[in-house]
Amino acid sequence: MIHRASQPLTAWFLLWDLGLTAGGWLGAYWLRFEAGVIPIFRPVPEFRQYVGNLPLVLILAAVSYRVAGMYEVHRLRRFREELSAVARGVGLMALAVMAISFARHAQYESRAVMVLFAAGVFGAVVAARRAGWSAVRHLRASGVNQSHALIVGTGRLARQTARTLRKVSWTGIRTVGYVEDPAGRRGTPDLPVVGPIGELAELVQKHHIEHVFIALPLNRYADARRVFDVLSQTVVDVRLIADVPALSGLSLTTTSLHGMTVIGLRESPHYGLNVVVKRAMDVVLASVGLFVLSPLLAALAVLVKLSSPGPVLFRQERCGLNGRPFQMLKFRTMRVDAEATGPQMTAADDPRKTRLGSILRVTNLDELPQLWNVLMGDMSLVGPRPERPVFVSRFRQSIPNYMARHAVKAGMTGWAQVNGWRGNSSLRKRVQFDLYYITHWNPLFDIRILFLTVWRMLFDKQKHAY
């Protein structure tokens, strides 16, 4: 829904988009026929005829942009939604222009120009939108173009919603207060309870409310339905804050199944194209790492063999993707009979370690053979660190959402490790950081973690692994 307050913003974006489209249309002609960058093998169409087609192009652009949802302006719109809408709008506009040109048997039918036109308009509109939204958000954070909101509920979820809205001041959404029935009428020092749920329609009118956030716990589903019934008398934006973090620990997804809304609570972000991107990064970087580090790996193998009797590599069963076991490789850092009495966690000044093993563990060089695990697909370069099945069985009983870590491949390094939660540190904190990584995964996040891992290995003096 577009409120009256956002209509000038919509008109502003529309004017910019049409202006950039016109510039892209003329710029494509210049690049193709005037700049001399691309060889010309056909007669050059007259510029006058080309300019004469511009009004039709702008009409098709305006319709295409509107159909693609480029002007569904709301304060919580994310950049990726903007990017997707612009891609749809420009693509639809380019197809419409080509279809009309061919239908009219127009003289101007250069495919190269159409490619330049579509690419140029897409880049220009995305850049303009990015700059435009940055300016709007700055103004809203400064107190300009504000809108009012109410939060239904006063519990933990409602208070968290209020704190979040204060933090994202760039939305320009100012919370007026809570709405709660008399049984739970207790606000916070900075936000009062302005009335009960039954008077929500009147409160919307009285306080000029544009947004209502329903932040009720799952056990108050009936009250949430009642809120929807009351708000059916209004035209405000209504958003439901899902009370699911304690259940899932992963990203929340929604989809439609034959008209029925399905909410995903335990879905991995590594699906579809994401799987291909993640695997390609692992294969390429692991291959480069094995090649570049091969002299170091060979030297370490010789040192391990000479330092103590036993094999160079240590193989240990660990739990990976979906909890499936695999054999993880490491340079051996302990005596061969280190676990003669059974599995146990490594401790500080562990007498089972060899002298070279202590150095390898502190420097993390014992982990380098896992590049082969990554290449074989058992692990990823970045992900939650794998644990042994015996400890997984123990931790899954005592640590909430522990098994959610296995929704992605285990990693050589991870978000928890680069933040210092490794070795003898809080297991709950490690799980918390692992779940954050899974929820917010993207390729740039992986690159950031890899960079921080190298930085920590070289310059971090606080060692937690032994």
Beta strands, then each sheet from edge to edge (+ up, - down):
strand 1: 147-152
strand 2: 173-179
strand 3: 193-195
strand 4: 209-214
strand 5: 237-240
strand 6: 253-257
strand 7: 260-264
strand 8: 313-319
strand 9: 325-331
strand 10: 380-382
strand 11: 411-413
sheet 1: 3+ 2+ 1+ 4+ 5+
sheet 2: 6+ 7-
sheet 3: 8+ 9-
sheet 4: 10+ 11+
end
